[in-house]
């Protein structure tokens, strides 16, 4: 049988060291696991220097054949072929594995400042869907673990999560100049919470990873609203093939983004505004905007942000990916955008306040450190609203919307943009766009 270990897109030194230790390997072998695949990320451990980016290492210890590698564009195949998954406690990974019906052991990373992972792992263990362990207890948990005792993860039933019921978000009222409002209710807050926020944002979403993996070698792109820069190292399996430049308003997040991924590499980051004209038109081959446009306080400013992305990429081959938070939240979300009594959608998004609870610094006494709450402005998008922004932005720029093959040959408009994907993923709406240009036959 095969056991698969994943640390996600960050590092989890103690987990990798533990699964390679004689007690854990012996426990796995006694349970019948003769193969072990370890996605080690950037973790530091004895064999780390022997694993190159994009490469893998095969060793045998304690009668177990071990394969180690850093990253792959997707872990879906690894989950599917595994008989057991041992994972960090990221909610995305937990959900992926449980939905496949795979036995799951979750180990919370104690070096992260946030305690949401501990809460989620404990809650799902209480429901019988997984087994939770600490690093010191891992070998004993494996020895006593009976996968048949787990309760299959069901299709979503809100009553199963009554003790984790999401809280309805309070509405936001933008009653002043939108730039001033964003300065106070978005930008100043992210500078204040940068370190804590960054510690909870480390796993790329699958659609974004796939998009970045599809970018052609040699291309240069923009991450507009890069935050802590977690997408700057992508694609993880060929990290030097493309160059992504990060742009953000938070100087504190940019300082973190400069060393995103491999610690010895310095990333290209720029302090600026997603509504600004910081670039020559069409200078980039691709652009991404992940969880940024929903912080703009008016419909007009959100249209302008999409326009800036369209203008920034090549008119002939430019590609764009945009993500925003959705009114429709998934089953593991801690938030509800509208109350049950207001569940009927009117086709428009909702302006809401999303609280961020700043945990006490690591090592501080819980009873002596008051938790600060920062209320951030969000526009939560309704279904179809994001693609509507694309149509509005393209119209203002004089661009057709649709595949180039559908362009009117008699039209004076020789440029356009195609919506390649328009979807929903884990509480987010996203669109993938592609620029096109038809040569003028008179030239």
Beta strands, then each sheet from edge to edge (+ up, - down):
strand 1: 2-6
strand 2: 35-39
strand 3: 56-61
strand 4: 64-69
strand 5: 84-87
strand 6: 104-107
strand 7: 131-133
strand 8: 167-168
strand 9: 170-171
strand 10: 220-224
strand 11: 243-248
strand 12: 269-271
strand 13: 286-290
strand 14: 319-325
strand 15: 335-336
strand 16: 350-358
strand 17: 372-380
strand 18: 400-401
strand 19: 415-425
strand 20: 428-437
sheet 1: 3+ 4- 2- 1- 5- 6- 7-
sheet 2: 8+ 15+
sheet 3: 9+ 16- 17+
sheet 4: 12+ 11+ 10+ 13+ 14+ 20- 19+ 18+
end
